[in-house]
Amino acid sequence: MQKNKKTEVIVFAGVFIALTIIFTHVFAIQTIFMRVSFGFLPIALFAMKFGRWQGAVMAAIADVLGGVIFFPGLFFPGFTVSAFCTGWIFGHFFYEKKISFSHILITVTLITLFVDLGLNTVWLALLYNKAAATFFVSRLLKAIVFLPIEACLIHIMYKQVGHFTLFQRQV
């Protein structure tokens, strides 16, 4: 049974890595300092099913592959750390937990504050050699607008995939 579990994780990881790359790089609005995408959805769903460490590794691999595949892909190790943290936080708060909308909203708020407004702003400041305040205001406005949207989308997807046998937890 353990071998089947490892196979399941690898297969799902491949699918969700592909979805993350597509949602992050193909179906995204990108500026120099900001990206609006749906790449958080596959990361959240994968972490719900497999937990924090698998979610973190999957998100980090998707970040590296996305940077390599899409030229000119901006690869910076700091963003891989951010992706890892995002997957870890989703897995920590969603895996084997009773999930409500308020639970999702708190988790997305934590990721928005710590990863998006914190780490990613620092990485941009290091990468472009500018003060973090230069990026912070526009990123804060994006966070205020998209935080409830991201929480709603995760909630909708969670409710929908719960009906699929492949996504239900095995006891």
C-alpha positions, 0 to 999 in steps of 0.5 A, a space after each residue: 500500500 505504501 508503494 501505491 501512495 508514493 506513486 499517487 503522490 508522484 502522479 498528482 505532483 506531475 499534474 499539479 506542477 503542470 497546472 501551476 506552471 500553466 496558471 502562473 505563466 500562461 494565464 497570468 497578467 504580468 508586470 515587472 513588479 507584480 503578477 496576477 495569476 491563478 497559480 495558487 489554486 493547484 498549490 492549495 489543492 495539492 497541499 490539501 490532499 498531500 500535506 505541507 512538505 509535499 505541497 512545499 516541494 511541489 510548489 518549489 519544483 513548479 517555480 523552478 520549472 516555470 522559470 526554466 520553461 518560459 523564456 525569458 523566465 525570471 528565475 531567482 532562488 528567493 521566489 522558489 523559497 516563497 513558493 516553498 513557503 506558500 505550499 508549506 503554509 497551505 498544507 499546514 493549515 489545510 491537510 487533514 483539517 476541517 476547512 471552512 471559509 474563515 479558515 481559508 480566509 485566515 490562511 490566504 491572509 497569512 500567505 499574503 502578508 508573509 509571502 506576497 507582501 513580505 518575502 516577495 517584496 524583499 526579493 524584488 528589492 534585492 533583484 532590482 536594487 531598489 527600496 522595498 517601499 517602491 514596490 510595496 504600495 502597488 503590491 499592497 493594493 493588489 493584495 487588498 483586492 485579490 485576497 478575498 477573490 483568492 479565498 473565494 476561489 479556493 473555497 469554491 474549488 475545495 467544495 467542488 473537488 471534494 466530490 471526486 473519489 480521487 481527491 477524497 482522503 483514504 482511511 
